[in-house]
Amino acid sequence: MDMAQVVGTVKGPGETGNDYLFITADNRQVKIGEFVAYTAQQGDQTLEILGKIADLRLIDHLPDRIFADTAINPEAIAALVGFAYPNPEIYEVSVAVIGYFHPALGFINPRITPDPGAKVYRVEDATLQRVVNKKQPGEIGSAHIGSLLLRPGNAVPVTLDVKELVSTHMAILAGTGSGKSYTAGVLLEELMRPYNRAAVLIFDPHGEYGTLSDMRGHPAFASTDGYAPEVKILSPDQIRIRLSSLEYYDLLSLLPDMSDRQQAILNKGFAILKRHRKGDYRWDVNDLIRAVHEADTSTDDEGNEKLGSSAPAIEWKLEKLARSDYFHPMEHLAPKDLFEPGQVTVLQMSEISQEEQQVICAAVLRQSYQARLNTVKEKVDASDETYLPYPVFILLEEAHRFAPAHEPSRCKQILRTILSEGRKFGMGVGLITQRPGKLDSDVLSQCMSQFLMRIVNPVDQESLKYGVEAAGRDLLKELPALTKGQVIVSGACVNTPVLCQVRQRLTQHGGETLNAPADWQGYFQAHHQRQRTMEQAPMAAPRKAQTIGGISIE
């Protein structure tokens, strides 16, 4: 490793055995998050041990009284007292040790502290690109999302390992307006590039991902073998879930104001229906109503059957469900309709109620997971609609809606299952939320790759300290200071956490905030222009009156 630029001299160990202090007068190159290194000897091997600057503080400077008087020239005073101006300040810098890089094993911390007086170097760009990234730009399984924030001019590209990203799951956590959907768009572009060709499904509650259709015909996504990404946008009126794919608690979520007795009768009726099912029996609402009537029917001592009061109430609610636009006795979005390598499918759910979104998401997740499990275990073949012979990736926007921290949710349990077991069956999940404090902690902790953007809410910041350990406390302190498009990337997809500037998207961003003042101005001008036009139009000339029989008629 070529480390040409010396930035300081080691003072001694830090507060823990994993950090050290060095002294510097260079506050231009020495920034929090910057990579530095020192050399150490281990047997016959010379190791370059990398670290990341965690903190710095001013320990020697001109007297405060000089700065208080604006008439005094600090440069002249510095020369008189022997300070080297323009950098008369001396800084003590704390460095958290990362270790030396091993091509097969990643970073290894040898626990060798630097000697006092050892030189500390700023790591070269080329070295950083090689050791920070698990993949290099353009390689199969890579995702180039931007460049290292502290190295200007895109000097060090940040490239993620897609295998780790989608198999160990990921989370994008950011405050409103910090660029989380934009970052997700960049990741999706990379997943659909010729060197990945992923099979992706997006749950889109706000209709922000329709602009991904710009990938069609875009030269950046073309390949010499004829590959071009397919973008399938499904509007709410195209979303169909087969009733027989729902479970009891799905139905309970869709049926309002159920009393305890009604819930018990519905549960019993659903169990009766399940017993009657054979093979791939597809029931409809009428089948369930008959089962509910059976469940609520009792026989008196004389052998007379009597129907209880709960069945008619449940029947009325089920008939209302039968009129739903999204749940159908036969039509269904099967896994083979949603996934295919080189295809991104967007479920636009902006017009669907939150309860229905929950059930649709739970049903799709459950069936997709079961499809991967059964295909891997060779329980289904290519003729089955659930046959899914390749890994898939599912992205959930507004994830706190689907896995809330302290509320029941139809998606939460299946999400926990997928996040803990999905890796074995090739099913990855990505979560995006602006309120990490409202996201279920068990769900968040299972996401092994994290993208952290500007977050100022103290509750959300506190939740990250326990849910996102890989980023490190020093980088988490940077969250409130990040600006739009700046992200902390950590976890399994990179060798070490980095501060990254997200690259420009190749497709149009669909989540831009409306420009209210511009819309007001436009409406006002158009409206008043129409009024002026109407006022200036010549009035129609009155018709000449006619007299018939002494009577004036206009």
LOTOR-996916 format. One record per residue (C-alpha): x, y, z. Coordinates in pm, whole numbers, plus 50000, padded with zeros to 5 digits. Layout:
<nodes>
XYZ/...
</nodes>
This chain:
<nodes>
500005000050000/501345034149901/500825058650188/502635090250086/500955117950285/501895120350654/499175138050856/500365133651215/502405116151482/501155090251731/500845102852089/499755070652255/496795047652324/493225060752348/490485053552597/490125017252486/492504991252351/491064995852003/491895032451947/494895055351959/495685092651958/497835112651724/498805149351709/498415170851401/498305207051287/496505197750963/492775203151009/492135202650632/492925165850568/491985153450915/488195149550926/485865127251122/485305095650916/488585099250722/490775068050675/494335068650810/496935041550871/500205032951048/502675004650993/503404976951242/505624946551238/504224911551289/507034886151259/508604891050916/505494908550783/504984946250771/501304954550814/499514986450716/496814989950980/493885011550882/491755031951114/488985057351098/489095091451264/486435091551536/487025125051708/489365154851724/489775183251969/491815215151983/494585213052246/496845242852167/496045276152005/496515313852036/495035330152348/491315336352331/491815373752400/493475377652058/490415364151879/488085385852088/489585418051948/488705420751579/491255448751532/494155425251608/495815406551320/496205370151437/498885364151171/501145391151315/500655379151672/501335343151569/504635353351411/505685372051725/505045342951962/506535316651729/503385299751593/503485287451235/500595306451078/498145299650910/497935266951117/498905277351469/496395252951621/497355218151740/494785190151742/494555157151927/492875131451704/491255098851815/491375069651569/489325037551590/491405008751454/489854988151170/492814965051099/494824953250803/493094940250493/493214903550399/491834895950047/490014864650163/489054873650518/488484911350500/489764933750778/491664917151063/492554936451378/495944923451500/495684942451832/499094958251777/499094993951912/501255019751735/504395031851910/504485068052029/506215088451760/505015065851475/503825083951164/500165083951066/499335084650696/496275094150495/495285063050298/495545066749920/492425066649700/493395035549505/493985015949825/490655026449970/488795015949657/490394981549680/489884975150053/486564992250130/484584976149847/483854939049827/483184943649456/484574967349193/482364987648954/480994967248664/481754933048813/479014906748821/477224910949152/478294947249206/476234978549273/477935012149225/475865036249435/478185066349469/481565077249598/483355082449928/482095115150073/485415127550214/487305122049889/486135148849639/485575144149268/484265108249285/487845097249357/486805065749547/483685048149410/481565029549664/480484995949521/478344971349715/478224933549710/474764925149574/474924889349696/475244901050056/472844929850003/469894908449892/470554876050080/471184891150425/468524918250380/468914955950397/467324987050547/467285023150428/466615045550728/466235082850679/464225113450773/461755130350541/463395147550245/466865132850301/466795112049980/465835076750089/463615069549786/466255084449558/468875061249709/466505031849669/466085041449303/469875040749254/470045006049414/467204993349195/468965006648885/472074987348983/470074955649045/468654958048692/471994965048519/473294937648283/475794925548544/472964917048791/469564911848616/467684907448943/464124895749005/462604924149210/459174932349355/458394966649506/455494975249737/454945011849650/452385029349877/452935063849721/453425056449350/457055068449354/458655040749149/456725042948823/459605062848671/461705031148669/460035024748334/462655049248198/465035019448203/463315005547895/465545014147601/468105032647815/471635025347682/473065020848034/470944989548078/471504974147734/473764944247675/475384928447370/473444896147432/470144914447382/469274919347750/466974948147837/465234951748175/461484946848194/459494970748414/456004959048510/453844985748673/450674972048835/448104998748923/445584992249204/442914980448959/445294952848843/446044939349190/444154907149267/444574883249559/442734850049557/440444846549858/441534810649919/445134822649971/444034842450280/444244829650635/441894835050928/443724865551065/443844880850716/440044878950706/439814893251056/441844923650943/439424929450655/436194925550854/435434955551078/434074955951434/433954918751502/432724909251848/434514881852042/431724857051964/431744866151593/435514860951585/435094826951750/432384816251502/434454828751205/437474809651332/435424778151371/433904782851026/437314788150871/438534756051033/435534737350888/436314751750545/439954740850573/438864705350661/436674703750353/439504715250127/441194688649922/444274695649711/444114729849551/440484736549636/439674773149579/436874785449798/434914817349764/432874838950001/429744817049960/431724786350071/432904804850380/429384817350456/428094781450447/430894770850682/430084799650921/426404789550922/427464753951005/429674766651285/426864787751434/424164761051412/423174742251725/420704713751789/418264714352078/417084684552284/414344677152034/416754675451741/415794708951594/418554729551440/418844766051538/421014792551374/422764816651609/422754854451577/426454857451483/426264839951144/423944865650978/426134894351102/429264877250969/427464869250642/426684906150589/430354915350642/431584887450415/429204898250138/430734932950166/434184917150134/433014899049819/432524933049656/436164942549719/438224953349419/441314934449535/440164900449668/438724876449413/437564839949411/439704830849108/441994858948986/445384860349154/448884874849129/450924842949150/454704843249210/455374835648843/453424867448755/455474889048991/459044876548951/461434870248667/465184877048637/465704910348464/462254922648570/461164947548836/457484946348929/455944976449105/452724971949303/451275007049320/449085007749633/448425044849673/444615041349643/444305010849871/443365013450239/446045005450493/444204974150618/443954960650263/447604969550198/448564949250504/446644918450389/447834920950027/451444923950143/451104895050389/449524872550126/452184880249863/455074876250110/453674843650246/453094828049906/456434839949766/458304825550063/456404792750036/457124791949662/460874795249716/460834769649997/458844743949796/460904749449481/464214745149663/462894713649832/461564701349493/457984698949615/456654717049305/457594716248937/457474740948647/453764734748587/452834749148927/452014786348956/454164787849270/457274774049098/460064799449156/463454785449045/465584816549115/466304839949409/464044870349449/464244904049622/461304923449771/461454960349861/458944975150109/458565013050107/457135027950430/458134996050613/456895008850951/453355005050812/453894967850753/455954959851064/455044985951330/456914984451659/454054982451910/450974974051703/449574941651558/450244936951188/449464909950934/452904913450776/455064913951086/455154876651157/455844865750799/458484893050769/460244879851079/460184844950929/461584856350594/464274877850757/465454849150974/465004820050729/464854835650381/468614835250324/468594797150301/465974797850026/467144827849823/464604853649935/465824888350028/463974918150172/464714955350171/462984978950414/462665016650371/461325039250645/461515075150765/460635064751122/463035037351239/461745042551593/458335030051477/459744999451299/459694966351484/463114961651648/463274924251572/462644931451204/465244959351192/467914939051370/467724911851100/468784936050823/472514930450787/473154959450546/472124994650644/471855027950464/471535056150717/470675091450608/469885123750788/467805117051101/467145144151359/464375128451567/465945118051902/463695087151934/464715074851590/468395081851662/468195062451987/466585032451813/469515030551570/472065026351851/470624992151926/469184981651590/472154991351371/475354981551551/477564978151242/477685015551168/479595024251484/478775051351737/481225076151579/479365075951245/475935076251408/476875109751563/477065123251207/473395116051126/471965150651206/474695167650999/474225147450681/472705166050388/470465153250109/472045124449918/474675116750184/474455082250340/476295060250588/476645025450436/477424997250677/477044960150726/477554929350512/477584946950172/480864965950241/484104957050418/483804986350660/481235014050718/481675044150489/480265079050436/478985080050078/477665106049836/474915089149632/475465090949256/473035107249017/470175085248902/470005072648546/466185073348552/463915101248667/463145103749038/459455099249112/459385111149473/460085148249436/458265171649677/455595192949515/456595229249465/453555245449627/454525282249565/455145275349195/451785257449164/450015286249342/451665311449111/450735291348802/447115287348904/446765323949002/448175336148670/446095312148460/442895319448655/443245357248634/444205355548268/440915337748198/439045364248398/440685392848207/439915375847876/436265372547968/436035408648086/437635422047767/435435401847528/432895424447341/429335420747468/426825406447221/424725433647053/421075433747173/418505421546926/416215448146776/412735448146929/409785439646707/406245453146748/403345429746679/399845441946741/401145471046950/403115447247175/406935450347185/408685416547155/412505413147195/
</nodes>
